[in-house]
Amino acid sequence: MRGVWYARRNQMYGELAKLTEAGFAEEVAGGPRGRRTYAVTPAGRAELRRWLVEVEPDRTVRDESMLRALLVSTLDRDDALAVLDREERALGAELAGLRAYLAELARTERPTDPRAMGLDLRARMLEAMLGWIAEARRRVADA
């Protein structure tokens, strides 16, 4: 899921193999071109619960967008506004696509569907980021 935990496709296969070896997932179907479908096992659900309930999350962040936001004020006015405009276009496009997908999900999935929950959080974060961009643009233009 974009914005949550980026992994390359080849990384996913390695992680699925580890989960399967640990008994947390199992291969349930095969398909064309070596495609495989996995399911979470009861042991996997128990481990997921343990991780969510008992393990404190790592809250360290390495976010290039945040770093750029912090440093945009080092640019001259025109460059800063151009960077903010670029980010607004990119985030706005992502938000529009996300809203359309969420509307589609709402017709077929329960409100607590993990994709719907995660994507709703991402949409709200994008909205906040777009609000910050509008405020930053105002500050830069007024400076």
C-alpha positions in Angstrom: 0.0 0.0 0.0 1.6 3.2 -1.1 2.4 5.6 1.7 2.4 2.9 4.3 5.3 0.6 3.7 7.0 0.6 0.3 8.5 -2.7 -0.8 9.7 -3.8 -4.3 7.9 -6.8 -5.8 11.0 -9.0 -5.4 11.1 -8.1 -1.6 7.6 -9.3 -1.2 8.4 -12.8 -2.4 11.2 -13.0 0.2 9.0 -11.8 3.0 6.2 -14.2 2.0 8.7 -17.1 2.0 9.8 -16.1 5.5 6.2 -15.9 6.7 5.4 -19.3 5.2 8.5 -20.8 6.8 7.5 -19.4 10.2 3.9 -20.8 9.8 2.3 -17.4 9.6 1.1 -17.8 6.0 0.4 -20.6 3.6 0.2 -20.9 -0.2 -3.4 -21.6 -1.1 -3.4 -21.4 -4.9 -1.2 -21.1 -7.9 -1.8 -19.3 -11.1 -0.4 -18.3 -14.5 3.3 -17.3 -14.8 4.1 -18.6 -11.3 1.6 -16.4 -9.5 0.8 -17.6 -6.0 -1.9 -16.7 -3.6 -1.2 -16.8 0.2 -3.5 -16.8 3.2 -2.8 -15.9 6.8 -2.8 -18.9 9.1 -4.3 -19.0 12.6 -0.7 -18.7 14.0 -0.2 -15.7 11.7 -3.4 -14.0 13.0 -2.1 -14.7 16.6 1.3 -13.2 15.7 -0.4 -10.2 14.1 -2.5 -9.6 17.2 0.5 -9.9 19.4 2.4 -7.4 17.3 -0.4 -4.9 17.2 -1.4 -5.2 20.9 1.9 -5.9 22.7 4.7 -4.3 20.6 5.3 -0.6 20.8 5.7 0.7 17.2 9.0 2.2 15.9 8.0 5.8 15.5 11.2 6.9 13.8 10.5 8.6 10.5 12.7 9.0 7.4 10.5 10.9 5.0 12.0 12.9 2.1 8.8 14.9 1.7 9.0 16.1 5.3 12.7 17.0 4.9 11.9 19.0 1.7 9.0 20.7 3.6 11.5 21.8 6.3 14.0 23.0 3.8 11.7 24.8 1.3 12.1 28.0 3.2 15.8 28.1 2.3 14.9 28.7 -1.4 14.2 32.1 -2.9 10.5 33.0 -3.2 10.0 31.8 -6.8 11.7 28.5 -6.4 9.9 27.8 -3.1 6.5 28.5 -4.7 7.5 26.3 -7.7 8.3 23.4 -5.3 5.1 23.9 -3.4 3.1 24.0 -6.6 4.8 20.7 -7.8 4.0 19.0 -4.5 0.4 20.3 -4.5 -0.1 18.8 -8.0 1.4 15.5 -7.1 -0.5 15.1 -3.8 -3.7 16.4 -5.3 -3.6 13.8 -8.0 -2.9 11.1 -5.5 -5.7 12.2 -3.3 -8.2 12.4 -6.3 -7.3 8.8 -7.3 -7.5 7.6 -3.7 -10.9 9.2 -3.1 -12.2 7.5 -6.3 -10.9 4.1 -5.1 -12.3 4.6 -1.6 -15.7 5.4 -3.1 -15.5 2.1 -5.1 -14.4 0.2 -2.0 -17.3 1.7 0.0 -19.7 0.0 -2.4 -18.2 -3.5 -1.9 -16.4 -3.7 1.4 -17.2 -3.2 5.1 -16.1 0.1 6.6 -13.5 -1.8 8.7 -11.8 -3.5 5.7 -8.1 -3.1 6.3 -7.6 -1.5 2.8 -10.4 1.0 3.5 -9.0 1.9 6.9 -5.4 2.3 5.7 -6.4 4.3 2.6 -8.7 6.5 4.6 -5.8 7.4 6.9 -3.6 8.1 3.8 -6.3 10.3 2.3 -6.6 12.3 5.6 -2.8 12.7 5.7 -2.8 14.0 2.1 -5.5 16.4 3.0 -3.5 17.7 5.9 -0.4 18.0 3.7 -2.3 19.9 1.1 -3.5 22.3 3.9 0.1 22.8 5.0 1.1 23.5 1.4 -1.6 26.2 1.1 -0.4 27.8 4.4 3.3 27.5 3.4 2.4 29.2 0.0 0.8 32.0 1.8 3.8 32.5 4.2 6.3 32.4 1.3 4.2 34.8 -0.8 3.8 37.3 2.1 7.5 37.2 3.1 
